[in-house]
Amino acid sequence: MEFAFFKGFATSAALIIAIGAQNAFVLRQGIKREHVLAVVLVCAVSDALLITLGVAGLGALVQGHPSLLAVARFGGAAFLIVYGALAARRAFGSETLAASIGAPMSLRAAVTTCLAFTYLNPHCWLDTVVLLGSISSQQPEGSRTAFGIGATLASFVWFFALGFGARGLRGLFERPMAWKILDATIALVMWAIAASLLLGH
């Protein structure tokens, strides 16, 4: 049981601690100190839901219906392309700090955007539902729950650390150029992920 827990924690951590659309959004909100608790909770709870579905066997069902993944792939790519364009516009726009940071985002907009980064991102589904679900199915019958709990805890630890830890970078981002570099990086990440989705990688 303990081995399954730590295996779930380590596997989940390895999958989510990477530069991606969801993490980039959480980082930006953390630096801005804007609706951070709501954003990290949405990410962590959503991951918990998807991991639970994967451990419960949904991953096998999704693998058996590739058309579902195809729809998610193109929809997710379109969303990432648009969000990347908005980040690029901020990066190459006005030199003022307010423009670099961007207009304040309402709680509803932040939560909606976060949900989109989670549920419209096929990579998120593949990592949590399909991959973690497949690995959990290889565990002994009585250890699958422990694996899922470990994987879920890793998600909570990571998103809270990323969201609230980003506040320490606030001093660096008092300079408009730092925001522009961050937004340019975010734009490139979004477009790279969108390209990988469209190319089927």
C-alpha positions in Angstrom: 0.0 0.0 0.0 2.7 2.5 0.9 4.7 1.6 -2.2 1.6 2.2 -4.4 1.0 5.6 -2.6 4.6 6.8 -3.3 4.5 5.4 -6.8 1.3 7.4 -7.5 2.8 10.5 -5.9 6.1 10.3 -7.9 4.4 9.4 -11.2 1.9 12.2 -10.9 4.6 14.7 -9.9 6.7 13.8 -12.9 3.8 14.4 -15.2 2.6 17.7 -13.9 5.9 19.4 -13.0 6.6 20.5 -16.5 6.1 23.7 -18.5 2.6 23.6 -19.8 -0.5 25.7 -20.5 -2.0 25.0 -17.1 1.2 25.6 -15.1 2.0 28.8 -17.1 -1.5 30.2 -16.2 -1.1 29.4 -12.5 2.4 30.9 -12.5 1.1 34.2 -14.0 -1.8 34.4 -11.6 0.5 33.7 -8.7 2.9 36.5 -9.7 0.0 38.9 -10.1 -1.5 37.6 -6.7 -4.9 37.5 -8.4 -7.4 34.8 -7.3 -4.6 32.4 -6.5 -6.4 30.2 -4.1 -9.4 29.8 -6.5 -7.1 29.0 -9.4 -4.9 26.4 -7.5 -8.0 24.8 -6.1 -9.6 24.5 -9.5 -6.5 22.9 -10.9 -5.9 20.5 -8.0 -9.6 19.4 -7.6 -9.9 19.0 -11.4 -6.8 16.8 -11.4 -8.2 14.8 -8.5 -11.4 14.2 -10.4 -9.6 13.2 -13.6 -7.2 10.9 -11.7 -10.2 9.3 -9.9 -11.9 8.7 -13.3 -8.7 7.2 -14.6 -8.2 4.9 -11.6 -11.8 3.9 -11.9 -11.3 2.7 -15.5 -12.3 5.6 -17.8 -8.8 5.6 -19.3 -9.5 2.2 -21.0 -12.8 3.6 -22.3 -11.1 6.7 -23.8 -8.4 4.6 -25.4 -11.2 2.6 -27.1 -12.7 5.7 -28.7 -10.0 7.7 -30.4 -12.6 10.0 -32.0 -13.1 11.5 -28.5 -9.5 12.4 -28.3 -9.5 13.8 -31.8 -12.3 16.3 -31.0 -10.5 17.3 -27.8 -7.2 17.6 -29.7 -8.4 20.2 -32.2 -10.6 22.1 -29.8 -7.7 22.3 -27.3 -5.3 23.4 -30.1 -7.6 26.2 -31.1 -7.9 27.5 -27.5 -4.2 27.4 -27.0 -3.5 29.3 -30.3 -5.9 32.1 -29.2 -4.5 32.4 -25.7 -1.0 32.3 -27.1 -1.9 35.2 -29.4 -3.2 37.2 -26.4 0.0 36.6 -24.5 2.1 37.6 -27.6 0.1 40.8 -27.9 0.9 41.7 -24.3 4.6 40.9 -24.8 4.9 43.1 -27.9 2.4 45.8 -26.9 2.8 49.0 -24.8 5.8 49.5 -22.5 3.8 50.5 -19.5 3.7 48.2 -16.4 -0.1 48.1 -16.4 -0.2 46.9 -20.0 2.5 44.3 -19.4 0.6 42.9 -16.4 -2.7 43.0 -18.2 -6.1 44.2 -17.0 -7.3 42.7 -13.7 -9.1 39.4 -14.3 -12.4 38.8 -12.5 -12.8 35.7 -10.4 -15.2 34.3 -12.8 -12.9 34.9 -15.8 -9.9 33.4 -13.9 -11.9 30.2 -12.9 -13.3 29.9 -16.4 -9.9 30.2 -18.0 -8.4 27.7 -15.6 -11.2 25.2 -16.3 -10.5 25.7 -20.1 -6.8 25.0 -19.6 -7.7 21.8 -17.7 -10.7 20.3 -19.6 -9.9 21.6 -23.1 -6.3 20.4 -22.9 -5.9 16.8 -24.2 -2.5 16.5 -22.6 -4.2 16.9 -19.2 -6.6 14.1 -20.0 -3.9 11.9 -21.4 -1.7 12.4 -18.4 -4.3 11.9 -15.7 -7.1 9.7 -17.1 -5.2 7.6 -19.6 -1.6 7.3 -18.4 -2.2 7.4 -14.6 -5.3 5.2 -15.1 -3.3 2.7 -17.1 -0.5 2.6 -14.5 -3.0 2.2 -11.7 -4.6 -0.7 -13.4 -1.3 -2.5 -13.2 -1.2 -2.2 -9.4 -2.5 -5.0 -7.1 -6.3 -4.7 -6.6 -6.0 -3.4 -3.1 -3.4 -0.8 -3.9 -5.1 1.2 -6.7 -6.8 3.5 -4.2 -3.5 4.3 -2.5 -1.9 4.9 -5.9 -4.8 7.4 -6.7 -4.5 9.1 -3.4 -0.7 9.6 -3.9 -1.2 10.9 -7.4 -3.9 13.4 -6.2 -1.7 14.6 -3.3 1.1 15.3 -5.7 -1.2 17.5 -7.7 -2.3 19.5 -4.6 1.3 20.0 -3.4 2.5 21.1 -6.8 -0.3 23.6 -7.6 -0.2 25.2 -4.2 3.6 25.5 -4.3 3.5 27.0 -7.8 0.6 29.4 -7.2 1.7 30.8 -3.8 5.4 30.3 -4.3 5.3 32.5 -7.4 4.6 35.5 -5.1 8.3 35.5 -4.3 9.0 36.5 -7.9 6.9 39.7 -7.5 10.0 41.9 -7.0 11.5 40.7 -10.3 8.3 41.4 -12.1 8.0 45.0 -11.0 9.9 45.6 -14.2 7.8 45.7 -17.4 10.4 43.8 -19.4 10.2 40.8 -17.1 6.4 40.6 -17.8 7.1 40.8 -21.5 9.6 38.0 -21.4 7.2 35.9 -19.3 4.3 36.6 -21.8 6.5 35.8 -24.8 7.5 32.6 -23.2 3.9 31.7 -22.4 3.0 32.4 -26.0 5.7 30.1 -27.3 4.7 27.4 -24.9 1.0 27.7 -25.9 1.8 27.5 -29.6 4.3 24.7 -29.2 1.6 22.6 -27.4 -1.0 23.5 -30.0 1.4 22.4 -32.7 2.1 19.1 -31.0 -1.6 18.5 -30.7 -2.3 19.3 -34.4 0.6 17.1 -35.5 -0.6 14.3 -33.3 2.5 14.1 -31.1 
